Amino acid sequence: MANSPVVLLSGAAQGLGLACAERLAGQGWRVHGVHRSSRGREGLIQRFGADQVHQADLTEEGAAQQVVQAVLAREGQLDGVVHAMGEFFSGAPSETGRDQIQSLWRSNMLSAADLLDGARAALRESGGAAVFFGTAGLDGLRGRETTAAYTAAKTALLVWMKSAALEEAPHGVRINMVSPGVIPHVGAAPETHDPERIARIPSGRGGKPEEVAAAVNWLLSPDASYVIGQNLEVAGGWLL
Ligand SMILES: NC(=O)c1ccc[n+]([C@@H]2O[C@H](COP(=O)([O-])OP(=O)(O)OC[C@H]3O[C@@H](n4cnc5c(N)ncnc54)[C@H](OP(=O)(O)O)[C@@H]3O)[C@@H](O)[C@H]2O)c1
């Protein structure tokens, strides 16, 4: 690539998305970040500049397309996509309403499909890569006491990610997933700070956003040029 590679990140204002933005910027990527509320907006603007910060609700139809077009208008290229957002909900299946299931699906699965749809042509042109966010333990298809609807949406995303990876590989686009375990940070779901949960992690601690960002950075890098359709857990052994 002649110019600095350009990456578009969702969830960029806090947590894992922000850690990815910092890591990728440090590796020479030009970072465009998406946020939804105004929380964190000023920090993002100070860090990356107003023309690289985009406000959007990516569950709305057409929103992802608009953000991708804004990036392309500014940069003329798009080399990476990192989709680091996805609503979380804790509750037994019997306590999970229809609206909640729909909302989790839109936030975790549909927004990812929209983002890739918006970015597909540009990624094919650049021979780029995309990383989506799952959650630890998807491969076992185990039942969940309190996270059934959330995990169901992430499991759908895993199948969809592999399918998109299959379709895009011949076009030179690599698609993969990172699945974090328990990663506490300011603004994270309260469950990530639960000492009992953390005590059950084989490595004996919660993960750091920077550890997740390192995996994302690797998956986007030429070092992972032959890695396609994989779900990389960054979980300290959680739910193995
Ligand atoms: N942290 C963990 O322990 C953990 C574990 C497993 C999986 N994950 C996954 O990792 C990803 C990132 O996690 P996180 O803990 O960093 O999440 P987070 O703290 O909830 O941050 C997500 C960010 O995404 C933004 N966002 C949410 N919905 C949006 C929408 N509809 N449109 C645009 N932006 C939206 C939020 O912006 P606003 O604040 O403005 O709403 C928020 O800043 C998620 O997919 C999550 O499921 C995290």
The ligand as a MOL file (V3000), in Angstrom:
LIG
                    3D

  0  0  0     0  0            999 V3000
M  V30 BEGIN CTAB
M  V30 COUNTS 48 52 0 0 0
M  V30 BEGIN ATOM
M  V30 1 N -15.5370 -6.3630 27.5780 0
M  V30 2 C -15.6980 -7.6620 27.6160 0
M  V30 3 O -15.4350 -8.3310 28.6340 0
M  V30 4 C -16.1860 -8.4310 26.3970 0
M  V30 5 C -16.3010 -9.8230 26.4820 0
M  V30 6 C -16.7410 -10.5290 25.3860 0
M  V30 7 C -17.0730 -9.8760 24.2180 0
M  V30 8 N -16.9820 -8.5180 24.1480 0 CHG=1
M  V30 9 C -17.3610 -7.8700 22.8940 0
M  V30 10 O -16.3720 -6.9290 22.5180 0
M  V30 11 C -16.9750 -5.8140 21.8530 0
M  V30 12 C -16.5540 -4.5310 22.5570 0
M  V30 13 O -16.8110 -4.6800 23.9380 0
M  V30 14 P -16.6600 -3.4630 24.9520 0
M  V30 15 O -16.6540 -4.0480 26.3140 0
M  V30 16 O -15.5890 -2.5580 24.5280 0 CHG=-1
M  V30 17 O -18.0750 -2.7440 24.6980 0
M  V30 18 P -18.6330 -1.3850 25.2960 0
M  V30 19 O -17.8370 -0.9290 26.4510 0
M  V30 20 O -20.0970 -1.6080 25.4640 0
M  V30 21 O -18.3610 -0.3430 24.1160 0
M  V30 22 C -19.0160 -0.4760 22.9430 0
M  V30 23 C -19.0670 0.8610 22.2470 0
M  V30 24 O -19.8600 0.6610 21.0960 0
M  V30 25 C -20.7090 1.7610 20.9230 0
M  V30 26 N -21.9780 1.3130 20.3680 0
M  V30 27 C -22.8650 0.5080 20.9640 0
M  V30 28 N -23.9380 0.3540 20.1730 0
M  V30 29 C -23.7150 1.1020 19.0710 0
M  V30 30 C -24.4490 1.3740 17.8970 0
M  V30 31 N -25.6800 0.8630 17.7100 0
M  V30 32 N -23.9060 2.1540 16.9430 0
M  V30 33 C -22.6890 2.6890 17.1060 0
M  V30 34 N -21.9440 2.4860 18.2100 0
M  V30 35 C -22.4530 1.7060 19.1830 0
M  V30 36 C -20.9470 2.3370 22.2980 0
M  V30 37 O -21.1420 3.7130 22.1510 0
M  V30 38 P -22.0400 4.5460 23.1710 0
M  V30 39 O -21.3220 4.4660 24.4760 0
M  V30 40 O -22.0240 5.8970 22.5810 0
M  V30 41 O -23.3710 3.9100 23.1990 0
M  V30 42 C -19.7070 1.9560 23.0720 0
M  V30 43 O -18.8170 3.0260 23.1700 0
M  V30 44 C -18.4810 -6.0850 21.8760 0
M  V30 45 O -18.8560 -6.7260 20.6750 0
M  V30 46 C -18.6450 -7.0700 23.0170 0
M  V30 47 O -19.7860 -7.9060 22.8600 0
M  V30 48 C -16.5480 -7.7750 25.2170 0
M  V30 END ATOM
M  V30 BEGIN BOND
M  V30 1 1 1 2
M  V30 2 2 2 3
M  V30 3 1 2 4
M  V30 4 1 4 5
M  V30 5 2 4 48
M  V30 6 2 5 6
M  V30 7 1 6 7
M  V30 8 2 7 8
M  V30 9 1 8 9
M  V30 10 1 8 48
M  V30 11 1 9 10
M  V30 12 1 9 46
M  V30 13 1 10 11
M  V30 14 1 11 12
M  V30 15 1 11 44
M  V30 16 1 12 13
M  V30 17 1 13 14
M  V30 18 2 14 15
M  V30 19 1 14 16
M  V30 20 1 14 17
M  V30 21 1 17 18
M  V30 22 2 18 19
M  V30 23 1 18 20
M  V30 24 1 18 21
M  V30 25 1 21 22
M  V30 26 1 22 23
M  V30 27 1 23 24
M  V30 28 1 23 42
M  V30 29 1 24 25
M  V30 30 1 25 26
M  V30 31 1 25 36
M  V30 32 1 26 27
M  V30 33 1 26 35
M  V30 34 2 27 28
M  V30 35 1 28 29
M  V30 36 1 29 30
M  V30 37 2 29 35
M  V30 38 1 30 31
M  V30 39 2 30 32
M  V30 40 1 32 33
M  V30 41 2 33 34
M  V30 42 1 34 35
M  V30 43 1 36 37
M  V30 44 1 36 42
M  V30 45 1 37 38
M  V30 46 2 38 39
M  V30 47 1 38 40
M  V30 48 1 38 41
M  V30 49 1 42 43
M  V30 50 1 44 45
M  V30 51 1 44 46
M  V30 52 1 46 47
M  V30 END BOND
M  V30 END CTAB
M  END
